[in-house]
Amino acid sequence: MSEATDGAAGRPGSDERERRIEKLALLRQAGIDPYPARSDVTHSALQVVEAFAAAEAGAGTGEHPASEVAVRTAGRLTSIRVMGKASFAHLVDGTGKVQIYIRQDEVGEESYDRFIKLVDLGDIIGVAGAVFRTRTGEITVRVGQWSLLAKTLRPLPEKWHGLTDVEVRYRQRYLDLLTNERARKTFIVRTRLVSAIRRYLDERGFLEVETPVLQPIYGGAAARPFVTFHNELGANLFLRISDELYLKRLIIGGLDRVYEIGHDFRNEGVSTRHHPEFTMLEVYQAYADYNDMMRLTEELYFAVAQEVLGTGKITFGGNEIDLTPPWRRVSMRDAILEKTGIDIQQANTLPALRQEIASHGLTVEPKHNWGKQVEELFDATVEPGLIQPTFVLDHPVEISPLAKRRADTPELVERFEFWIAGQESGNAFSELNDPIDQRSRFENQGQQQKAGDEEAHPMDEDWIRALEHGMPPTGGLGIGIDRMTMLFTDNTSIREVILFPALRSKAGE
C-alpha cells in the first residue's frame, strides 16, 4: 500500500487520488452505486473462521459437512494477489481478517474485470460464498458474488509501517486504528476496563448516576476551569473540574452508595500525564472513611486486572507491577522523612520548612503556604520512586479543603493519594461533613486565591447549605480512568489512551 497523504492537487498522492476518482466515475457509469445504504452481512471475519472450524469438527460426527458453510461477510480490502483469472485477497473488519478467493468463471468475466480494475486497497466490499480451506490451510471464502460498499479516495498508510508520525496518528486516529494493532488493543482494553469497573461496583450495591457537566460554581478539586456563557440564563457556567460536590449531595439525599464515570475538564497544561478533557471514576460511600476507600481501591484494581488482563501482575515501563492487595501504606510525613531526612511535623511553618529544604541542599519550587510547600517537596523527591502500588496518607489541610481533619493532628487530613509506576493515579478522603469547618476552609481558600493561587476552591454557599442538612460519615474516591488505562496497556503518554486528544491547530487549518 502507498503512504497516506494530503491528496490536494500538486502534493504527493494527488495522482493516486485522481486515479481513484476516475474509477469512481466508471463505476457510476456502469450503474453501480459505490456507496450503498446497507449490506446483508451474516458473518463477521471471526465468525466465518469459527463457523467453518465448527463445521469441520461436526463433519467427523456425521453432521453437516464443512463444504456447506455459506456466508455473507464484508470488510476493508487490505491485500490482493492477482493470478490471471483468479485472485486471492484479504478483508479486515472489527473482529479480524479473512481470506477470499474470487474466480472469473464463478463471478462472470465482467464482474471479475471490475474487481481487478476498479477496486483498490482500502475499499470496503461485501462477498457471498461458501467457505473452504486452501491447500496451505487458510480458511477462505470462495466468492460467488461481490459488491462494492464504499470506494476510498485516499490510500491507507503503508501496510507494515503504518503511521510513523505521532502527531499524525493522533490527528488521524481512524488511520492509526486501521494500521496499528497496538492502538486497537489499547482502546479495546480501555472499554473492557470501564465495563469491569461498572460490574464490580454494581455487584457491591453502588448506584451509577449522572451529575451536571455545566455548573454555576466549579469545585471539588484544585484546578482552573473552562468558562462558557449560557445565553438564555444570561450567566457564566463552568465545565466541571470534578463530580465530587454533586455526588456528595446525593449522599445527603439518602443514596448511600453512588458512583459516576464521566468527563471532567481542567484548563491547564498538556503533558504526557495531563489532558484538558479526561475521564474520572468517582465513588462515594456513606458510613465509610478513607481506610474503607483504600480497601475498595486495591481490591477494585486487582479484580479489574484479573478480569481484563487475566493477571494481577502487569508490566509498565519495564517494571513488573504487582497489584495484589494489600498495597503499601505510608504517611506523607514518613515518606518525605525517609527520602529527604526532613520531618515536616517538626518543620511545621513555611519559613522553617524552607530552611530545612535549603539545609538539605534540595532545589524545590517555592510555594506560598506550608501545605503547598510540603506537596511540592513530596512531588520533587518522593514521587518518582513510588513504583509499586502505594497509598500516601495524611495530607496538609491547606491543600485538602474538602477532607476531614485527623483528630490527633488537626493540621493534617484523612486523605490519601495512591501512586503506581511513579504517577499519581487517584485520590480519596474521609469527607468533611462539618459545615462550620467547611465554611472556614472556603474562606481560607479565598485568601489563597487573593494571594495568587488560581486553583484555589471558590466559596460555595449552596454546598454549605446542603451540608447543614447533615451528611453522614462518608468516604470518597476518585480514580483517573485514562491513567489506569495507561498502566494496563503499558503506555507512557495519556494521548495514547484517548481516542482524539487535544492538539494545537496546524498552520492553515
N, C-alpha and C positions, 0 to 999 in steps of 0.2 A: 504494500500500500504506500501511497505517497504521503508526505508530511502535510498536515492541515495547515492552511494559510489563510490570509485575509480574503483572498478571492477578488479583490477590487481590480478594476482594469489597470493594466500596467504593473501589477505586483505579481510576485511568484505565485503560481497556482491559478491565475486568471484564465489561462488557456484551458486547463482542466475543467474549470467551472463552465466555460463556454461550450466545451465538448458535451458536457452533461446536459446543458440547456438544449443543445441541438437534439440530443437523444430524447429529451422530454417532448420536444415538438414532434418528432417522428412517432412517438407512442400515441400522442393525441391525434395525429393524422390518421393513425391506424384504428381509431375508435376506442383506444384503451385509456381508461381513467387511471392516471398514475397515483392518485390519492383517494382511493375508495373509502367509504364511510366505515366499513367494518369487514371483518374476515371471520369465517366459520372455523374456529380452532378447537380441536378436540383434545389435543395433547401438547403439553409443553415439551421442550427438549428432554428434560429429565424424565417425564412421563413416557416418552417414546422408548427410551432405553429401558425403563422399569417394566413397561408393558411387554416388550419383546423378551426380556430376561425371564419374566414370569411365564410367558407362553412357552419358551424353551424348556423351562423346568416342568411345565404341565404336559408337554408333548411326550415325555417319558412315562407319564402316568395314564396315557390314553385320552387326555383332554385335548382341546383344540390345538392343532399344530401351530408352531411359531409363524409359519408362512401365511397364516390367515389374519395376522395383526395388521389392520388398516388404520391409518391415522391421517389427520389434518393438523399440520403444525406450521409455525411461522417464526421468523426471526430475521436478524440482520445478517446479510451475506458478508462473511469475513475472509473467505478464501475460495478460489475456484481453480480447477485444473482441467483444461480442455484437452480431450484426446480424440480429435476428429469429430465423429458423430455421437460421441458420448462425453459426459463431463461429471467430475466429482466436485462437490462444493461443501462448505460448512455454513450452517445457520446457528446464530447465537441469540438466546433470549435471556430473561432474568434468572433462569434456572440452570443454564449450562449451554452445551454445544452439541449439535447432532449433524452427522454427515448426510448428504443427499446425493443421489445418483440419477442423472437425467439423460435419457437417450432420445435421439431423433426419431427412431422408429416407434417409440412409445408415446411421445407427446405431439408428434407431427413435425414436418420439416419447417413450416412457418413459425410455429411456437418455439421450436428449438433455436431457430435462427435469431429470433428476437431475444431469447435468453442470452445467447452468446454475444450479440452485437449491441444490445440496448440496455443491458443490466450491468451495473458497476458494483465494485466492492463498496459496502456500506448501505446499499439499497436494502429495503425490507421487503421480503417476499413471503408468500404463503405457498405451501405444497400439499398435495394429497397423494397418497400411495400406500403400498404395502411395505412392511419392514423386513429386512433380511440382514444377514451377517456376511460381510465380504470375506474373501479368502485370507485377508490379513487379520480378520477377527473383529472388525469395526462394525457396530450396529449402524445400519444405514436405511434411509427411506428411498425406495425406488419410486421416482416421481411419475405419476400418471397425469397429473395436472399441476400447473403452477400459475400464480398470479402476482402481479406487482402491487404492493401495498403502500409503498412510499418511495419515490425517487429522490435520492440525495443529490444535491447540487455542489456540495463541498466534500472532498475526500477526508477520510478519517486519518488520524496520526499513524505513522508507520507501525506496523504490527508488533515488532519486537521491542522497539524503544519507546513508543508512545510519546507522551508529552514530557520533555525533559526540563522545560522552563517552569519553575514552581509557581510563579505568578500566573502563567497561562493556565496551569492546572486548576488554580482557584477560580480564575475568571471564566473558564470554560469547563466547569466541573462535569458536565454531561459527557465531554470527550474523555476526561480523566476516568470516569466510571466505566466507559466503554472499553478502555485500553489498559487499565491499571487494576489488576486483580486485588492488590493490597488495599486500594481505596474502596473497592466494592465490599471487601470483607470488613473493613473498618466500620462502615455505616450499617452493615448487617448486624455486627456485634452491638453497635450503639442501640439499634432498635430492640434487639433481644434483651439488652441490659435494662432498658426502661421498662419493658414488659415484665421482666423478672422482679424488678423493684415493686411494681404495682401488685403483683401476685403476693409477694412477701408481706407487704403492708395490709392488703385486703384480707389475707388469711388471719391477721392478728387484730382484726376489728377496727382498723383505721378507715376513715371515710375520705375518699378523694373529693375535693371541692375546687371551685374556681373563684378567684377574687379579682378585683379590678386591676387592669393594667394602667389605665388612666386614673390618676389620683390627684385630689386637690392639695394634699400635703404629702411630700415624699418622706419616707422614713424606713426604719428597720435595719439600716446599715450606714456605714460611713462612706459616702460616695457623692459625686456631683451628678445631678440628674439631667436628663434631656427635658426641655420645656417645649410645650406646644400651646396653641391658643384655640379654645373652643368658641366658635362664632356665636352659636345660639345661647350658650351660657354667659358669653362675654367675660370669660375668665381664663387665666393660665391654668393648664393642667400639666402634670409631670408623668412621664413614663416611669413606672415603678422601678425602684432600685432593689426592692425586697418585697416578699409577700407577708412578712412577719406580722405587722400590726393588724392586718385584716384577719389573718388566721387566728391570732390570739383573741380577737373579738368573737370568733366562733366558739372558742373555749369558754369565754364568759357567757355565751348564749346557750351553753349546755351540750355542745358537741365535743365530747371528751377526747376523742382521738381523730385528728384530721391531718391531711397532707395535700400538697399541691405540687405538681410538676409543671413548671411554666417558665416563660421567658422573663428575665429581668434585664434592665438597661442601665448602664452607667457611662457617663460622659467623661471617660478617662482614656489614658493611653492604650495603644495597641502593642502587644508583645506576643512572645511565644506562649505566655500563660494567661494573657488578658485579651478580652474581646468586648466591644461595647454592648453587644447583644449575646446573652448566654442563657443556659438552661439550669435552673436550680430545682432541687427537691427540698421542700421544707416540711418538717414533721413536728406536730405539737401533741403532747400527751398530758392530760390532767392527772394530778396526784403523782407526778414523777419529778425527778430532778436531773442534774447533769450526769450523775452516775448511771441512771437508767438510760440516758441517751448514749453514753459510752457503750453500754452493753448492746443496745439496739444497733449502733453503728458497726461495731466489729462483727456482729452476727449477720447483719444485712450484707455487708461486703463479702463475707465468706460464703454465704448462701448464694448470692448472685454470681460470684465467680465459679462456684461449683456447677450451677445450672447452665451458665453461658459458655464457660471455657472448659468445664469438666475437671477443674482442679482448683485448689486453694492456693497454689504456688504459681506465681507468674514471673516473667522476665521483663524488666524495664530498664532500658539504658545499660544493658549488660549486667545488671544486678538481679539476683533472684529475690523476689519479694514474697514473704510468707504471710498470708492473710489469716492464718489460723488464730482464732481467739485463744486466750486473751492477749490483747496488744499491750505494749509497754505504756505505763503511765508515769509522767514526771511533771512536777510543777515548773512553771516558767522560772521561778526563783532558782530552783535546783539545777535546771538546765543551763541557765546563764552562769551560775556559780561553778558548775562542773567544767564549762568550756572556757571561761574567762578568769575565774577567781574573784569576780565581783559579786558581792552579796547585796542585791537590791533592797532587801529588808533593812540592812544597815545604812546603805546609801539611799535613804527614803525621801530626799528632797532633790530638786533639779540641780542646784549647784553641787551638792555632794556627789550625785551620780556622774555629772560631767567631770568632776575632779577625779573620780575613780577611773573613768574611761581613759582620761589623759594619762593618769599614772601607770596604767597598764599598757600604754603605747598603742592604743587602738584608735583607728580612724573611723568615726561614726558620724553620720549626718546629724547636726544639732536639731532638736525639736523644742517646741515652745512650752511643753509641760512634762512633768515627770513620767506620766504614763506612756506618752508617745515616745519619750526617750528610751524607756525600758523596751518598748516594742521594736524600735529601731535597732537597739543593741542586740536583741534576740535575732532579728532578721539577718543582721550582718554577720553574726558569729555562730549561732546555733543552727539555723535553718538548713544550710547546705548539707549538714551531716545527718539529718534525720531521714535515713533511707528506709529502714524497716518501719512498719506502721507504729506510730507513736502519738499518744494523747498528751498534749501540753496543757496543763491546768493552771487556773487561778491567775487571771489577768488583772492589770490595774483598772480601777474603776473609771479613770478618765477616758479610757478607750472602749468602755463597755457600758454605755448609758442605759441599756435595756436588761442588764443581768443583775441577779440578786447578789448582794454583798455576802462575803463569808462572815459568819457570826464571830469567829475568832480573830479575823484580820480584816477590818472593815475597809481598808484601802484597796483590797482585792475583791474580786467577784468569783462566783461559782460559774466559771466558763471554761470551755476547752476548745482548742483547735486541734485537728489531727493532721498529721504530716505523713506522707508516703513518698518515697523516692525524691526527697528534698523539696517537695512542694506542698503547700497548704491545700488540703482537699475538702475541708468542711469546718463548721463552726457550731457551737452549741452552748446553751445557757440553762441554768436554773433561772427561769424567767422572773424578772422583777414584777411583783404584784402589789407593791406598796405605792398608792397614788401620791402620797406626800413626798416620798423619796424620788419618785419618777419626775414630779414637777421640779424638784431641786436639781436633778440631773439635767433636765432640759434647759433650765436656766444657766447651768454651768456650760452646757454646750453652746448656748447663745453667746456667752463671754468668749469661748474659744473661737466662735465664728467672727466676732468683732476683732479678735487678735490675729485674724488672717487664715483661719482653718476653713477652707472651702468645703470640707467634707463633714463638718460638724452637723449634728442632728438638729433640725428645727423644732421649735415648740409645736406640740400637737395637743390642743385643748380637747379635741374630740376623743383622743385616745385616753387622756387622763379622766375624762368624764366616764368612759367605758370602764376603766379600772375602778372608779369609785363605786361601781355597781358590784364589784367583787369578782376577782379571778382566782380560782383555786391554785394551789401549788402546781406548777407546770414546768415540764421540760420541753425545750425546743431544739431542733436540729436542722441545719442547712448543709446540703451536700451538692457540690458542683458536678452536674452530670457530664459536662464537657471534660473536666479533668479526670473524672472516673473513667470515661471512655479512653482518654489518652493513656491512662495506666493499663487498662485491659487490652489495648491494641498496640502498646509499645510505640506510641507516637509522642515526640517531644515538643511538637507545636500544636497549639489549640486550633489553628486553621486546618489541620489535617482531619479534625473530627467534627468540623462544622461544614455543612454541605456548601453553603455560599457565604464565605467570610467577607467581612467589610474590607474594602481595598480603596486606596486613593484612586481618583479618576485619572485615566491616562490622557495625555495631551491630545486634543482633537475629538474626545468623546463627549 
